[in-house]
Amino acid sequence: MLSYLCLPARPAALKLPVPQPRCVMHMTVDAGSITALRHLAMRVCGETMEFMRIAARARGDRAEVWLCVSQPSVALVTDAIMASLPGVKFGQFSRLVPTQISRARLH
């Protein structure tokens, strides 16, 4: 026996979530604190973390970290990092605005 799938002639418009503005946080961290920072960021931010980039400095005792999170999570993750890892030095925070390209990827 054959079964048929009935589809509407015109599919309803999909309501896509509006992308949240993101912020890239630049930090300098002791090399021994990288794992703790990564675990802390994942625990606090969860799915709102876009990426984390880590680059070792020339002497190897410290590392540069760029953490990209959604704008509403910035204060929460900053407070958690300051409370847990006192040796972190915060640099520039850059706000990223969602572009048409990022919206096109959702389709």
N, C-alpha and C positions, 0 to 999 in steps of 0.2 A: 504494500500500500504506500502511495506517495503522499507526503505532506508538503504543503506549500506555506511559504512565509509571506505574509501580506505586509507590504511596506506602504506608508503614506506616499501620495504623489509628490508632495512637497515636504521635505523634512523640516521640523521646527528649528528655529534658530537656536544654536547652542549658546548658553550663557557661560562664557569663560571667566575664570577669576581674574580680577584686575591685578597685574603684577605689583608687588610692594616695592617702594623705593629701597635701594640697598645702600649700604655704607661699607667702605673698605677702611679697616682700622690698621694702621701701621704701628708695629711694636718692635722693641728690641728686648730679647729675652736671654737669660743664662742658658747655655746649651743643655745643661742638665735638667732644665724645667720644660723642655719642649713637649715631652710626653704628658706631663701633668697639665700643661696648657691645652693640648689637643683633647684630652679627656674632659677637661672642664668646659671647653667650648662646645663639644658635642653634647654634654649633659645639659648645659644651660640653653643652648640654641636649638638643638635638635634639627628639625627639617628647615629651620629658617637660616641655617648656615649654607651659603652658596659654595665657598671654597676657602681653603687655608693654604697659603704658599709659604714655604720655609726656605731660607737661604742662609748658609753658614757665612760668617764673617771671616776675614783673612786670618786672624789669630786663632779662631776656632773656639774661643771661650764664650762667645755670644752668637746669637742668630737673629736675623731679621725675619719678622713674621708679618704677613698681610692676611687679615681675616675679613672675609666678606660676609656680612649678615644682613638680614632685613632691618630696615630703619627702626621699627618698634623694639627690636631686641638689643639695640646698641647700649642703652643705659644699663640694662640688666646684666649683659655680659661684661661690660666695663667694671661694674661694681663687684661682680664675682671674681674677676681677674685681680683687681686691686686688693681684695680681701684675702685671696688664696696665694697669690704670687707677688710678694712685695718688691721683688727685684725687677719687675717689668717696667720698661720705660715706654710710655705712649708717645707716638709721633702724630703725624697728620691723619685726620679722619676725612675721607673724601666721599661725598654723596653721589651715588650713581642713580640716574633717572631711567626708568624703563623706556626702551625705544621701540619703534615699530618692528624692528628685527626680532626682539625678544617676544613680542606678541605674535609674530608670524610663526615662531617655533611652536606655539601652543596649538595651532590648527592641525 
